[in-house]
């Protein structure tokens, strides 16, 4: 990644192509590491836009790159859903950037009604569901969004983050995951980790449950205040930090013994994951409405099996109850 960054060092804002390369590199590196640990290869589906601007199966072009990958029933991972995208387009009729959450209200008001506005978006996303309920589900996504007016950037931002959703809480795992991300944040700004940790707890909140989706990590959106080159380097380092933050946890937990009751609790926790994606996730809402995300990609990130009960309160004092308490009241892990 260093070579790519150095090529754009003279520019105040890296080109969209350079930024897309970083996310593509993250996509490839993370896929390769997951395949090595699991022993099974991803399957891949590429998409392209036809002359009516509709996604069709086929090799992606330079103007519209869209790749889905999936790993099902591996040796370690029950399901992994992966997506990489780098596209330019216009919002469909009747949809605004403000409605989608792609822009803050004030900025959105300034560009409403301009028919020449186009957007460029690129990013990579992973949702990883291990077999073993002692190993946590993980999500990582980093993205870049740019609005162009006549070919010139009018507004831009970086977003994304990484978080853990365990079925069984191991405090050393939570501490490790947060520590790795804090180290990256602290290299750039000591305020980043507390800000982005808090944002993660707030964003991955399921209002109808009064619970968080998991034990957090970092999350940021509309990041564009400061030196653009420095922000780009920060996001690139965050992308690289995911593997050392997550893979040692999977290595520790993948071969632990578990019962059918443990597996069923994992399915209940996965149910919360589904609820968040379908009811709360802004990125999914914008992606589907704008045509930037295909519905297949949304289903690809869903857990392979999930369960719901009328009243799934765990036994007081149990490990399951301990997790539920943390989901209701986020903790400081560092």
C-alpha positions in Angstrom: 0.0 0.0 0.0 2.9 2.4 0.6 3.8 2.6 -3.1 0.2 3.5 -4.0 0.1 6.2 -1.3 3.4 7.7 -2.4 2.2 8.1 -6.0 -0.5 10.5 -4.8 1.5 12.4 -2.1 1.6 15.6 -4.2 -2.2 15.8 -4.4 -4.4 17.3 -1.8 -7.0 14.7 -2.5 -6.0 11.3 -3.9 -7.7 10.4 -7.2 -10.7 8.1 -7.0 -8.7 5.5 -8.9 -5.9 5.5 -6.2 -8.4 5.2 -3.4 -10.2 2.3 -5.2 -6.9 0.5 -5.5 -6.5 0.6 -1.7 -9.9 -1.0 -1.1 -9.3 -3.6 -3.8 -6.0 -4.5 -2.2 -7.8 -4.9 1.2 -10.4 -7.1 -0.6 -7.7 -9.4 -2.0 -5.5 -9.6 1.0 -8.3 -10.4 3.4 -9.8 -13.0 1.1 -6.4 -14.7 0.8 -5.9 -14.7 4.6 -9.3 -16.2 5.2 -8.7 -18.9 2.5 -5.4 -19.9 4.1 -6.9 -20.3 7.5 -10.0 -22.1 6.3 -8.5 -24.3 3.5 -11.4 -23.6 1.2 -11.6 -21.1 -1.7 -14.1 -18.4 -2.3 -16.5 -18.6 -5.2 -16.9 -15.4 -7.2 -19.6 -13.6 -9.2 -18.8 -10.4 -11.2 -21.4 -8.0 -12.4 -21.5 -5.3 -15.0 -23.9 -2.6 -16.1 -25.7 -2.9 -19.5 -26.7 0.1 -21.7 -29.8 0.6 -19.6 -27.6 0.9 -16.5 -28.9 -2.4 -15.1 -26.6 -4.8 -13.3 -26.1 -8.0 -15.3 -23.9 -11.1 -14.8 -20.6 -10.7 -16.5 -17.0 -9.4 -16.2 -16.8 -6.0 -14.6 -15.6 -3.1 -16.7 -13.2 -0.2 -15.8 -16.3 2.1 -15.3 -18.3 -0.3 -13.1 -16.5 -2.9 -11.0 -18.7 -5.0 -8.8 -17.6 -8.3 -7.3 -19.3 -10.6 -4.8 -17.4 -13.5 -3.2 -18.8 -16.2 -0.9 -17.3 -19.0 1.2 -19.9 -21.6 2.4 -19.4 -24.5 4.7 -15.7 -24.2 5.1 -13.5 -25.9 7.7 -13.5 -22.9 10.0 -16.0 -20.5 8.6 -19.7 -21.4 8.1 -20.2 -18.5 5.8 -18.2 -15.5 4.6 -19.8 -12.8 2.4 -17.5 -10.4 0.6 -18.1 -7.4 -1.7 -16.0 -5.0 -3.6 -17.3 -2.1 -5.6 -16.0 0.9 -7.6 -18.7 2.6 -9.6 -19.8 6.0 -10.9 -23.5 6.8 -11.3 -26.5 9.1 -10.7 -29.1 8.7 -8.1 -32.4 7.4 -9.4 -35.4 9.8 -9.9 -37.0 10.8 -6.7 -34.1 10.0 -4.4 -31.9 12.6 -2.8 -28.5 12.4 -1.2 -30.0 13.7 2.0 -32.7 11.0 2.1 -30.0 8.3 1.7 -27.8 9.6 4.5 -25.0 10.0 2.0 -24.6 13.7 2.9 -25.2 15.9 5.9 -28.3 18.1 5.6 -26.5 21.4 5.0 -24.4 20.0 2.2 -27.3 18.2 0.6 -29.3 21.4 0.5 -26.6 23.1 -1.4 -26.5 20.6 -4.3 -30.2 19.7 -4.5 -31.6 20.4 -8.0 -28.3 20.2 -9.8 -28.8 17.8 -12.7 -25.1 17.4 -13.4 -24.3 15.8 -10.0 -22.9 12.3 -10.2 -21.3 10.2 -7.5 -18.3 7.9 -7.3 -18.3 5.2 -4.6 -15.8 2.5 -3.8 -15.3 0.2 -0.9 -14.9 -3.3 0.4 -17.0 -5.2 2.9 -16.7 -8.5 4.8 -19.1 -10.3 7.1 -17.5 -13.4 8.6 -19.5 -16.1 10.4 -17.4 -18.9 12.0 -18.8 -22.4 12.6 -17.7 -22.4 16.3 -20.0 -20.3 18.5 -16.9 -19.5 20.7 -15.5 -17.6 17.7 -17.1 -14.2 17.0 -18.8 -13.0 13.9 -16.9 -10.1 12.5 -17.7 -7.2 10.1 -15.3 -4.9 8.4 -16.1 -2.3 5.8 -14.2 0.8 4.5 -15.5 3.0 1.8 -15.1 6.3 0.0 -17.8 8.5 -1.5 -17.4 11.5 -3.8 -19.9 13.8 -5.5 -18.7 15.2 -8.8 -19.9 18.3 -10.6 -18.7 18.4 -14.2 -15.9 15.9 -13.4 -14.6 17.9 -10.4 -15.0 16.7 -6.8 -17.7 18.7 -5.1 -17.8 16.8 -1.8 -16.2 13.7 -0.5 -15.8 11.6 2.6 -14.4 8.3 4.0 -16.4 6.0 6.2 -16.3 2.5 7.7 -15.0 0.5 10.6 -14.8 -2.9 12.1 -16.7 -4.6 14.9 -17.2 -8.0 16.7 -20.4 -9.8 17.4 -19.6 -12.7 19.7 -22.1 -15.3 20.9 -19.8 -16.0 23.9 -17.8 -13.2 25.4 -14.1 -13.6 26.1 -12.7 -10.4 27.6 -9.2 -11.0 26.2 -10.7 -11.2 22.7 -12.5 -7.9 23.1 -9.4 -6.2 24.6 -7.2 -7.4 21.8 -9.6 -6.3 19.0 -10.0 -2.9 20.5 -6.3 -2.5 21.3 -5.2 -3.1 17.7 -7.7 -0.5 16.4 -6.7 2.0 19.1 -3.1 1.7 18.1 -4.0 2.7 14.6 -6.2 5.6 15.7 -3.6 6.9 18.1 -1.0 7.2 15.3 -3.1 9.8 13.7 -5.2 11.5 16.4 -5.6 10.7 20.1 -9.2 11.7 19.9 -10.0 9.1 17.2 -10.4 5.9 19.2 -12.7 7.3 21.9 -14.8 9.1 19.2 -15.0 6.2 16.9 -15.5 3.6 19.6 -18.5 5.6 20.9 -19.8 6.0 17.3 -19.6 2.3 16.8 -21.6 1.6 20.0 -24.2 4.2 18.9 -24.4 3.1 15.3 -24.7 -0.7 15.8 -27.7 -0.2 18.1 -30.9 -2.1 17.7 -33.6 0.3 19.0 -36.4 -2.2 19.3 -34.1 -4.5 21.4 -32.3 -1.7 23.4 -29.2 -3.7 22.6 -26.0 -3.3 20.6 -25.3 -5.7 17.8 -22.0 -6.7 19.4 -19.2 -5.5 21.5 -18.1 -2.8 19.1 -14.8 -1.7 17.6 -14.5 1.5 15.6 -16.9 3.3 13.2 -16.8 6.6 11.5 -18.7 8.3 8.7 -18.4 11.6 6.7 -14.7 11.7 7.7 -13.3 14.7 5.7 -12.0 17.2 8.2 -8.3 17.7 8.0 -5.5 16.8 5.5 -7.1 14.6 2.9 -3.8 12.7 2.4 -3.5 12.0 6.1 -7.1 10.8 6.2 -6.5 8.5 3.3 -3.4 7.0 5.0 -5.5 6.5 8.2 -8.2 4.6 6.4 -5.6 2.5 4.6 -4.0 1.6 7.9 -7.4 0.8 9.5 -8.0 -1.6 6.6 -4.7 -3.3 7.2 -5.4 -3.6 10.9 -8.4 -5.9 10.6 -6.5 -9.1 10.0 -4.2 -8.8 13.1 -7.2 -7.7 15.1 -9.4 -10.6 14.2 -7.5 -13.6 13.0 -5.7 -14.4 16.3 -9.1 -14.5 17.9 -10.4 -17.1 15.4 -7.2 -19.1 15.8 -7.8 -19.3 19.6 -11.5 -20.2 19.4 -12.0 -22.3 16.3 -11.3 -25.7 17.9 -12.9 -25.2 21.2 -15.6 -27.7 22.3 -19.2 -26.6 22.2 -22.7 -28.0 22.7 -25.9 -28.0 20.8 -27.2 -25.4 23.3 -24.1 -23.2 22.5 -24.9 -23.5 18.8 -28.6 -22.6 19.4 -27.6 -19.4 21.3 -25.3 -18.5 18.4 -28.3 -18.7 16.1 -30.3 -16.4 18.4 -27.4 -13.9 18.4 -27.3 -14.1 14.6 -31.0 -13.3 14.5 -30.1 -9.9 16.0 -27.5 -9.5 13.3 -30.2 -10.0 10.7 -32.5 -7.5 12.4 -29.9 -4.8 12.4 -29.1 -5.2 8.7 -32.7 -5.1 7.6 -33.9 -2.3 9.9 -31.0 -0.1 10.8 -28.1 -0.2 8.4 -27.8 3.1 6.5 -25.3 1.8 4.0 -27.6 -1.0 2.9 -30.5 1.5 2.6 -28.5 3.8 0.4 -26.8 1.0 -1.6 -30.1 -0.6 -2.5 -31.9 2.6 -3.3 -29.1 4.0 -5.4 -28.4 0.8 -7.3 -24.9 0.6 -5.9 -25.6 -2.6 -4.0 -27.4 -5.6 -5.4 -29.8 -7.5 -3.2 -27.7 -10.6 -3.7 -24.9 -8.9 -1.8 -27.1 -8.1 1.1 -28.2 -11.8 1.4 -24.6 -12.9 0.9 -23.7 -11.2 4.2 -26.6 -12.7 6.2 -25.8 -15.6 8.6 -26.3 -19.1 7.2 -28.7 -19.9 10.0 -30.5 -17.8 12.6 -33.3 -18.3 15.1 -35.9 -16.3 17.0 -37.9 -17.2 20.2 -40.9 -15.5 21.7 -38.9 -14.8 24.9 -35.3 -15.7 24.7 -34.1 -14.4 28.1 -31.0 -16.3 29.2 -30.6 -17.9 32.6 -29.5 -15.3 35.2 -25.8 -15.6 35.9 -25.1 -17.6 32.8 -22.5 -16.8 30.1 -25.3 -15.9 27.8 -26.7 -13.5 30.4 -23.3 -11.9 30.8 -23.2 -11.2 27.0 -26.7 -9.7 27.0 -25.7 -7.3 29.8 -22.8 -6.1 27.8 -25.0 -5.6 24.7 -27.3 -3.5 26.7 -24.6 -1.5 28.4 -21.4 -1.1 26.3 -18.2 -1.4 28.2 -14.8 0.4 27.9 -12.4 -2.4 27.0 -9.2 -0.5 27.3 
